Amino acid sequence: MERILQEIIAVSRRIEGMDASISSLTLETKSMLSDIAGFQSRVTGLEHCMGTLEAHVATVQDRDQDLLYLRSNITDLEDRSRRDNIRLFGIPENEEGPDVQVFLGSILPKLTSLNFDPPLEFQ
């Protein structure tokens, strides 16, 4: 009988040891669950930030396309404005006097050997 009593006491001590281990595991599990909840919160925040960044990237890409389009238009307009200009070489500086239009109207027919009828108009 005493042997059975000693075995019961030994089993009881083992159970107490297991209770302590289970309590320790329970605390560790609660700590891990708390950490996981914190990670979930951080991931949710990062996903929100990622969505915002993706929207900003899309906006920047749209504006980049607009900028390329506008640069192309500026280049085209600059090219067109240069086509309207006439450069005359071989005429000394300040030869035109006070009225450039009268000067060009008189010199261009001489230089080109053309008769302009009606006379040239300048803007």
RAPE-V384008 format. One record per run of one state. SS is the DSSP state (hx for helix, st for strand, lp for the rest). FROM is the first residue (numbers start at 1). TO is the last residue. Records with the same first field share a line. If there is no record, write none. Layout:
BEGIN
SS=FROM-TO  FROM-TO
END
This chain:
BEGIN
lp=1-1  84-99  113-123
hx=2-83  100-112
END
